[in-house]
């Protein structure tokens, strides 16, 4: 029997040999010079790419979830409004809402615009005339760092509850007085003057949502009716749902059974543009980070091409000993997978660690540089949490490893052609 046949049988009897050689090639301590440097940079590149994808996705997911929860806390899930002016059939709407199994609570309200004047400034605000008891059933203020004391509002006292940002702008605190000016005219002996009323600041709340803390005020519904001359009329009815995702469907059912022409809206429609813009931003960021990942995978490709060139003599010896082309290809596939797995594992560890500490890192950087990295006037919230979804982390890690395996195919094929 010829030596070559013996060698082929010897190699085919050891299927683990190519895996073992590939693992030895993948170990950094077995490399020297420029090839070793390229391999290290390839691992670092994959690690940073994977970590960046995890951190960015977790930050965007956390921001979107936090903002969504905050919005659902401070705004009604759905509203039924009058077509032109006040809602005439508010009693029928409330009656149908109470009968619907998906509606938790309903409350009539008066909503109008005005200007609040304090010692320091004049600020445009949205005035919410509410029934204190009913309002706390259609909104959840328990998650506020300082919830509004709506029960302190009593009819006829002309008291107002304002946000912390607004109080700072106006230069007022609890017990101070402010003037509320509305878009109506009083005609008297001295001519026409804007309609206004003095209100006492009863409480200051902090929702942690900039636009709400700055531009929304609460007064008693009867006081708002007097100020805006609405008598027994209301602007609409707020609804709170068991499942906010069903708000659009449920509010239409309630409106249809109430009779008469009405307008309906829900939280998804009112904030649709914002969430759409957030989704586009997320997609753009992911594409940019994927490009960076492809650059890191190219480093794996370059590293393996240099390794093939460096190990041509070793490959020739293995081929002479009877190793098949597939076994040679598998050697470099194992090497590429080793680089990819190492980078992916390190990237997952780094990305998860940074994501779990993201809010603290942002806070530390703000203290270090004395600047607000998360400006509530831009991001609507005053904190930036991160939320990890493990299936996304798995997809990122497996995707990075598969890309490195694909990058190893051509260098492995080149090596298998060495005789």
C-alpha positions, 0 to 999 in steps of 0.5 A, a space after each residue: 500500500 502506498 504511503 499517500 494512501 496511508 496518510 489519507 487514511 491517517 488524516 481522515 481518521 482524525 476529523 478533529 485535527 483541522 479543528 485543533 490546528 485552527 484553534 492553535 492558529 486562532 490563539 494570539 500567543 501563537 502569532 507573531 508580528 503583523 499577523 498577530 496585530 491584525 488578529 488583535 485588531 480584528 477581535 477589538 473591531 468586532 467587540 466594539 461593533 457588537 458592543 455599540 449595537 447593543 448599547 445603541 439599541 438598548 438606549 433607543 428602546 429604553 428611551 422609547 419605552 420610558 417616553 411611552 410610559 410617561 406619555 400614557 401617564 400624563 395624557 388620556 388614552 383617548 378623547 371624544 371632542 365636539 366638532 366645532 366648539 364644546 361637546 354637546 352630548 358629554 353625558 351620553 359619551 360618559 354613559 356609553 364609556 361606563 358600559 364599555 368593558 375596555 374603558 376603565 374611567 371617563 372624565 369631562 374636561 375643559 381645555 383652552 389656551 391662555 397666558 400665565 403672568 408671574 413676577 418674572 415672565 409671561 408664559 403661554 399655557 394649556 389650561 385644563 379645567 378638571 374635576 379633581 376626583 375624576 381626573 385622577 381616574 383617567 390619568 396616573 400621576 403616581 410615577 411623578 417625582 412630585 405628583 400634583 395635589 389635584 384634590 386641593 382644587 375646590 370650585 370657586 377658590 380660583 386655585 391653580 396647580 402648575 409644573 415645576 419648570 413653569 414655576 421656575 420661569 414665573 418665579 412663583 411658589 405655593 401660595 403666590 398669586 398669578 394672573 391667567 389671561 385668556 383670549 377673550 375681551 371684556 368691554 368696559 368704560 375704559 374700552 376693551 381689555 383682555 379677560 383675566 383672573 387672579 389665581 393662587 398657586 395651590 401646588 407645584 408638580 414635577 412630571 419629569 416631562 419637560 413640555 408637561 411641566 412647562 406648559 400645562 396647568 390645572 384648575 377646577 372645571 367650574 372655575 374654568 367654565 366661569 373664566 371661559 364663559 362655558 357655563 355647563 358645557 365642556 370641551 370633551 371627555 377623556 377616556 382611560 383604557 385597560 389596554 392602551 393599544 386598543 384606544 383607537 378602536 374603543 373610542 370609535 365604538 364609544 363615539 358611534 353609540 353616543 349619537 351625534 357628530 363628534 371628533 375622536 382622537 387617541 394617544 397614538 394619533 396625537 404622538 404619531 409623528 414623534 414616534 415615527 421620527 424616533 423609528 427613522 432615527 433608530 434605523 439610521 443609527 443601526 445602519 451606521 453601526 452595521 457599516 462599522 461591523 462590516 469594517 471590523 469583519 473586513 479586518 478579520 478577512 485581512 487577518 486571515 489572508 495574512 495568516 494564509 500567506 504566513 502559513 503556506 509552508 505549514 499548509 503545504 506540509 499538511 497537504 503532503 501528509 494527506 490532509 484534504 482541501 476541505 480539512 484545510 478550509 476548515 482550519 481557517 474557518 475555525 480560525 475565523 470563527 475563533 476571532 468572531 466568537 472572541 469578539 462577539 463574546 467580549 462585545 456582548 459583555 462590554 455592551 451589556 455592562 455599558 447598557 446596565 450602567 448607561 443612566 449612571 454614565 450619562 449622569 457622571 459625564 454631566 457632572 464631569 463636563 457641567 452640561 446637560 447631555 440629556 436636555 429635557 427641553 429636547 428629549 421630553 424626559 429628564 433621564 435616559 434609561 436603557 432596556 435590554 432585549 436578550 433576543 436582540 443581543 443574541 441576533 447581534 452576536 450570532 450575526 457577527 459570528 456568521 459574518 466572520 465565518 463568511 469572511 473566512 471562506 475565501 482565505 480558507 479556499 485560497 489555502 486549500 489550493 496550496 499543494 
